[in-house]
Amino acid sequence: MKNSKKKPRKNANKRKDTTPVDEDVASRQKETIQLLHEYNDLKDATQIVLGALATMKGVPVRSLHASYNLPIDE
């Protein structure tokens, strides 16, 4: 006769118990992502303003970057 006892399967999708350290890392990652979104939103708004200013002055945006000591490649 076969042994009718089955071994329990390991569930790959089962959530592991989280430790305070894991929660702290997740919290810092979430904060970093939030700050990156805020940075990108501010950068986009700045580019819109610089584009409008360049249009009004009739100069390329690149020249405004140089005038205001702004990085060109960021």
C-alpha positions in Angstrom: 0.0 0.0 0.0 1.0 3.5 -0.8 1.4 5.9 2.0 -1.7 8.1 1.9 0.0 11.0 3.6 0.8 13.8 1.2 3.5 16.3 1.8 2.2 19.9 2.0 3.1 22.0 -1.1 5.1 25.0 -0.7 3.0 27.9 -2.0 5.2 30.2 -4.0 2.6 33.0 -3.8 2.3 32.8 -0.1 3.2 36.1 1.5 6.1 35.9 3.9 5.9 37.3 7.3 7.3 40.8 7.3 9.7 42.1 9.8 10.0 45.7 11.0 13.2 46.0 8.8 11.3 44.9 5.7 8.5 47.4 6.5 11.1 50.1 6.9 12.7 49.3 3.6 9.3 49.3 1.9 8.4 52.6 3.5 11.7 54.2 2.3 11.2 52.8 -1.2 7.6 54.2 -1.3 8.9 57.6 -0.1 11.7 57.6 -2.8 9.2 56.8 -5.5 6.9 59.6 -4.3 9.8 62.1 -4.3 10.9 61.0 -7.8 7.3 61.6 -9.1 7.3 65.1 -7.5 10.7 65.8 -9.0 9.6 64.8 -12.4 6.4 66.9 -12.2 8.4 69.9 -11.2 10.9 69.3 -13.9 8.1 69.0 -16.5 6.5 72.3 -15.3 9.9 74.0 -15.5 10.4 72.9 -19.1 6.9 74.2 -20.0 7.8 77.6 -18.5 11.2 77.7 -20.2 9.6 76.7 -23.5 7.1 79.6 -23.2 9.8 82.0 -22.2 12.0 80.9 -25.1 9.1 81.4 -27.5 8.4 84.9 -26.2 12.0 85.9 -26.5 12.5 84.1 -29.8 15.5 82.1 -28.6 16.1 78.4 -28.3 15.4 76.8 -24.9 19.1 75.7 -24.8 20.2 79.3 -24.6 17.9 79.9 -21.6 19.5 76.9 -19.9 22.9 78.6 -20.3 21.5 82.0 -19.2 20.1 80.6 -16.0 22.9 78.1 -15.3 20.6 75.1 -15.7 21.9 71.7 -16.7 21.1 70.8 -20.3 21.3 67.0 -20.2 19.2 66.3 -17.1 
